[in-house]
Amino acid sequence: MKNKLLGWNTRKTALVIMCIQSSLWGGGLCYATGADVLASSANAMPANYGSQQTKGIQIGGVVIDGSGEPIIGATVQVKNASLGVITDFDGRYTITVPNTNAILVVSSIGYQTQEVKVNNRKTINVNLLEDVQSLEEVTVVAYGVQKKATLTGAISSVGTAALLKSPSGSVANSLAGQLPGVSSMQASGQPGADDAKIFVRGVGSLTEGGASPLILVDGVERSFFQMDPNEIESINVLKDASATAVFGVRGANGVILVTTRRGEEGKTRVSVSSSVGVQMPTRILEIADSYTAASLFNEAQRNDGVVHEKDFAFSAYDLERFRLGDDPIMHPNVNWYDYLTKNAAVQTQHNVNISGGTKDVRYFVSLGFLHQDGLFKKLDGLDYNNNYGYSRYNYRANLDVNLTRTTTLKFNMGGIVGNKREPVADVWRHFTWSHPFASPGVVDGKKVIHQYGRYNGLNMENNVFDRYYGSGYRRQLSNNMNFDLNLTQKLDFITKGLSVDIKGAYNTDYSYIKQVNGNVETYTPFYKSEVDNSKLNIGDPGFDKTVVYRISGQDMMKTYGDGKRSRGRDWYLEGSVRYNRGFGNHNVGALFLYNQSKKYYPSTFPEVPEAYVGFVGRLTYDYKTKYLAEFNIGHNGSENFTPDKRFGTFPAGSVGYILTEESYFPKNKYLTYMKLRASVGLVENDNMEQHRFLYLPDAYSVNDFDPLEGSYNDLNGYIFGLTNTAYQAAARETRLGNPSVTWETALKQNYGIDAYFFEDRLKLTVDYFRENRRDILIQRTTLPSLISLGNDLLPVVNLGKVNNHGYEIDLKWNDRIKDFSYYINANVSYSKNKIIYQDEVEPNESYMWQTGHEVGARFGYVALGFYTQDDFDAGGVLKETLPQPKATVYPGDVKYADLNNDNVLNEDDQTRIGNPKRPAYTFGLNYGGEYKGFFASMSWTGVAGCDIYMRDAYMRPFYQSQVLYQYMADGRWSEATAATAEFPRLSISNANNVGMSRVWLRDASYLKLKNLTIGYNITNRMF
């Protein structure tokens, strides 16, 4: 059987994708991408409840299950007709059929649908078999799996198919819009460095850095961002306390469980997939051209008080050359984005995996390759490529062996080998200093750069072309490898359902940077009369405008050097006793687990390994899969606290009730399933961002600070005498210890409902959550300015309080109309936090309190527009009747509100003016369909309730020689644009306009098409 897929994918950075996948052995059908469609019966007609049946033959009987028990509320229909009835409390039914050739369709939730031909029978009893796939469908939970039907926690999941539809280099970027309650923020698109920050249910702590979730791959803490999505079976996100309490100290911010694929019993199956995509920037801000930038630089100087023509940076001659473009060497006009970058970069991803096995041995082996090209061009004159780029090799081998009938051994081996290339300089950042007149670029194979100070008041030293061309590149090689070994022994000879499990894991990683330094000649252009001491004015007819060059540097062979090296390794060990058994209508489960881990070479005190140890307990119970209860407890130790505070206990409980399983609930086609869930629990945190051993006595450091190094090569020492240059080594205090510091706690509540409608075609999940976090670990910052101490000296304390609440709605529709099947999945998540208490000095005005607002809320001045000429007297002085700012202002400067009415504009007039950068709302919409082999799917994602702050060149052009963006040129205030201006007048030195205000905040909400796939399936039936 063969399956070929040709698709086109669009997203923020991928516009085209082509995939090919085949099954070489066995009868399986592989999909490179596609929808997980739950197709309802296309011909099943709704039961006609309560209506009078037509005349015909009356049939009766009983519908029972495999154990002989009657099935209440089963649907009995006549195929291709509107006739239908429902069984009573004894499982009995009576129906009238039109003739003896009629076919009865008998169905019930949790059972396989049967079709029975009448054939002159008057009594037809039907035995429905359980739909094992439906009833036994499981989901990954903490330290195991559970049936979805009995799940009471808040868990969202996504499978392989959904991940493959968005072929991002980093798996984290594929989750946006897929999982309710999960948001991500991607700060970079650099190949190999495009991992996103992930948040589960927003931010519950005082900093976003303290809100990172715990990530486990196959039950072991390790990153999944650079994994090949082809080797991932599912990603499950645990969100409430009942699901995360067993992780103790590390579960406060949610847990992401990644499960890799395993082999299944059956014929060998080989799957090959290949994709080619094109990455494109969503938007590039346009930088003003040379003429516009030069003209407006003069305007900014004029606004700052420059009067005389000779003092302006650009003369009339310069402006005319820029306007006409007739002197491209001395007066260039280069759009550096266009000159240095391509419109798109190619990304390719390939994978081959083999799976299968026998009853006793099952295997899954995968090998993947990813290559991402950068957006920079290879310019003439260089014999090497210093563009961004990333190549990645992924490999995995998972093996399951039944050593005996009761003993199973699982072995996992996985790894990632990466090769990342980047320029020596941070060239993207230097675009904000790259004026279009700084250089004409490469001329006749030569690197041409203007004098940095050619124009008065403007330094062009940080031009991106100068930094990029000929500077060399860095290559970072990384190798990550992990091993897991798991042994499970069933102990049914002691009691049925009892087993023990032992697991060990080892992770190792290593990376180093190899730097290649380039050296090229640089040509600086001059007019001939500028360098021959003629002292002629450029307007003089005798001024020689022949271009000559001053050469600096030299072309040399590349030099090589080693950069930063890093290494890491850690191990994990767990042992558990498990019990799962049913007693008639009662089902019970129990888990007791011990785990410990050790991480070597941590970022803080790398010579001392980090260690965790803990115990886990879980009890589950359900009655008739109707009444559900679960209790979890975690008991963990931390190195950060004193021995008497080192261990913490974290309990959580949850209950569930499946209303539709009640005998009194009417069986119908509209509401076919409803489960109510509730959970509450306590989770704790000991992580304090780069701080360890918080309880130890005051710390000291010797010779690690160099304030006098420039003069004395000093390393934190003291120099005695006026002429003595020798120094004595010394120590300094770092952070003070706090023996009373203890756990940061979070009380979490979750209330949810799962409901299926219209014969399971429509599925709805709604969750509401609350979290009260207390004793947040922080370092105090409220030191009097008179004390010559840094904030980093203060001890870590339990001080902060934050409340967080929100909701999640997940809606899924799956249906089939004859040969056309389709699905629509939509989700929305909302979370909002509130600071109850933090280390904040009492402000002078109540509206200045950051306490009481969201973490990261924007505070600043309320902008009322811009000053006009009417605000000033005849001498140009601001009228005394208006609030007086600290800086001198002029027409076109930003006017702020005097919130406390003291006629003075200062810090006491700042209040909340905007949202945090993390979105409050996250949306996702995924839909697709299939018709006779053709299929298409589309994914959308969006966010709302967030603001972005325009800073540096985006708000202050020309300051420190930053560039002028076109939107600033078009929207600036001037006398001609005063009525429509969005931004203040241009100024290089004015400090009034750069205060935080709504002028510089922009709504960061967006809705984007993330992925579009179109394909066709070819099967062996066509050959």
C-alpha positions, 0 to 999 in steps of 0.5 A: 500500500502506498500513500502520497501526500502533496500539501501546501502549508502556511503559517507565520514562518512556513508557506509551502510544504510537500510531504511523501509517506509510504507503507512498504510492508504490511497493510497499514496506511500512513498519513503524513498529515491529516485530521483525526476525524471521528466519523459518525454513521452517515446513514443513521437516522434519528430515532422518532421518539414519541411519534406513532409508527407506521403500519407493518410488522411488529418486532420485539426483543431484548438488548443485553450486554456481554454479561447478560445485563439489559442495556437501558436506553439503547437505540433501535432503528430501521435502517434508512428510515426515520423509524426508531425506539429506545429500550426500556429499563429491562432492555426491551423494545417493540418496533414496527418495520415495513417488511421482512427485508428491513434491517435493524440498527442497534446502538448504545454509547460504549458498545459496538453498533450492530445491524440485524436483518429481520428475516420473518422473525417476530422476536429479535434479541441483540447482544451488544459487544463493548466498544473496547476502544471507546471504553478503554481509551486512555490518556497519559497522566502523572506516572501512568495512564488512566481511562479517559472515562474515569479522568477527573483532572484538567488535562489537554492533549494533542497527538502526532497528526496535529503536530505534523500539520505545523512543521515548525523547527521547534515543537513548542511553536506547534502547540499554539492554538492546539491546546486550551490553557496553553500559551506560548511566546516566541521571541526569535525566529533564528534557526536553532534558537526559536524555542518559545516560552510556554505558560500553562494557565497564565502566570501565577507568580510575581515574575514570568520567569517563575511561571515555567512549567515542568516538562517531562519526556517519557516521565523524565525531566528533559526538553522536547523543543527540538524533538522530531514530531514524528517520534512523539505519540502525544503531548499532555498538559496537566493543569490542575492540582489533582493532576500535578500535586504528585510532582510536588515542588515542581508542579506549581506551574503545570506539567507537560508530559511528552510520550514517545511512540512505541511499536505495536504487534503486527507486520513491520511498517516503514514510514517515510516522510519529507517536507520542504517549506519556505520561511518568511518574515511576517512583517518587516518595518520599513526604514526611511530612505536616505533623503527622508532620514537626512531631511528629518535629522536636520529637522530634529536638530532644528527642533533641538535648537540648531540654527546655523546651516553649517551646524546641521548634519546634512548640507543642502548639497547632501540633501540634493544628492540624496534626493536625485540619487546621482552619487551612489558611492558618496551619497548612497541610499541602501535598504539594508533589509533588502540588500542583506536578506532574502525574501524567504528561507528554505526549511526541509524536514525528513524522517524515516521510522520503522515499527512493528513486532511480535507478541513478545518483542515490539520496536519503534526506530526513527531517524530524522533530519531538519535543516533551516536556512537563514534569511541572509544572502551570501555576498560577493567577495567572501569564500565562506557562508556566515548566514544563519543556519541550523541542521539537526539530526534526531534518532530514537529507538524504543524497544518493548520485550516481554521477558516472561508472561508477567515481566516486561522490559522497556528500553528507550534511546534517543538523541539530538545532534545539532549544528548551528551557524551564526554571524559573529556579531548580533546583526539583527540588532544592528539594523536599528543603527544601520542608516541607508547612507552609511555605506554603498555596500560591496562595490567591485568586490570591495567592502566600502564603508563611510567614515563613522563620523562623516555627518555631524552628530551622527555615529555610523559605527554600528552599521549592520553591513560593517558588522556582517560582511567579512566578520566571520561566523560561529558554529555551535555543535551540540550533542544530546543523548538519553537512555531509559530502562523500565522493568515491570513485574506483574504480581498477580500470583499475590493478588490480581492487579498488583505490579511493581515497576522500576525505572532508571534514566540517564541524560547527557549533553555537550556543546562547544562553539568554534569561531571563525574570524574573518579579515577583509580590507575596508575601503573608505570613500572620499572626494579627492578634494577632501583629502588633498588639503585644498580646503575648497568648499564643495560648491566651488567649481574647482572642488574635485569630486573624484572618489578615492579610497583609504584602505584599512585592514587587510585580506587575511586567511581566516583564523580559528578559535574555540568559544564557550563550552558547556556540558551536562548530565543527570540521572533519574531513578524511580520505583513504584508499586501499582494496583488496579482491580475491579470488584464487580461495579467497583474499580480501585487503583493505587500507586506508591512511588519513590523517585530521586534525581541528580543533575550535574554542572547546574548553572549556579554552583556548577561544582555542586550537583542539584538533587531531588527526592520524593514520594508519590501516592495516588488512590482512585475509585469509581463505581460503575464508571459513574461516581469517580474519586481520586486522591493524590499526594506528593512528598518532596525534599529540596536542597534550598531549605534547612533540614527541618523545612526541607520536606513538604507534603502536597495533597490534592483530591478530585471527584467526578460524576457522569450524569448520563450513566444514571438509570433515570437519565433519559437516553436521547440523541441530543445529550449523549454524555455528561461528566462533572468534575471538581478538584482542589489541592496544594502544590509548592515551589522551591525554585528561585531563579539562579539561587540555591541553598537559600538557607546557608549563612551569608555568602562571600566571594573572593576576587570576582569583581573588577571595578578597578581593572582598567587602571590596576588590573584589580580583582576586587582587591584594595590598594594602599597608598597614593603611588602603590599599584599593588593590591591585596586580595579581598572578599565581598558579601554576595547574598545573605542567607535566610534560615527561615525561608520555606516553600512557596505554596499554591492552592488550586481549584478546578471545576469542569464539565465534559459533554457530548451532543448529537450522538457524540458528534459535538464534544464540549469541555469547559473548565474554570480554575482559581489559584491562590499563591502564597509565600512567593520566593522573592528577593526584596528590592526596597532598599533606601537609596542612602544605603550603599548596598545592592539589591542582590545582597538581600536574602530570599524571603517568602513575601509575595501573594498572587491570585490567578483565575480563568476559564477554558472552552474546547469545542469539537465537531466531527461529522460525515455526510455520505462520502464527505467527512469534516471536523471543526475544533475551536478553543479559547482560554482566558487567564488573569492574575492579580498581585495581592501583595509584593515588596513595594514601597507605599506610593504617594498616590493610591493609583500608583500601586502596582499591587492589585493589578496584573503581573507585568501590567504597564505603568506610565503617564496618561497621554493627552495628546501634544502641546500646541502653540496655544499652550505657550505664551509669547516668549515660548514659555509654557503657561503657568496655568498648565501642569509643569513637567520636569523637562522643557517642552515645546509645541509637538511634545507629549502632554501628560495628565496631572493625576494628583492636580498639584500642577507638577508632572512627575513620577506621582502622575503615573498609573496603570495604562496598559496590559502585560505582554503575555496575552490574557486570551488565547484562541485556536481554530482548526478545521478540515475535511476529506472527500474520496481521498482528497483532504484539506485542513487549516489552523488559525491561532490568535491572542488578545489582551496584551500590549507591546512597548515600543522602545529604543529606535521604535520610539526615539529615532536618531538617539544614539544614532538609531535609524528612523522608521518610515512610520515615525516619519509619516506619523510625527508631529509637525506644524502641518500634521498637528491635527493627525500626528500619532507621535511627538515632534522629532528630537534627539535630546528631548527626554519628555517624550520618551516617558512610558505612556500610551503613545508608545504602547501598541495592542499586540493582539493578532489572528493568523493563519498558522497552517494550510494543508491540501492533499490526496491519498493514493491507496493500493486499491487504485493499482 
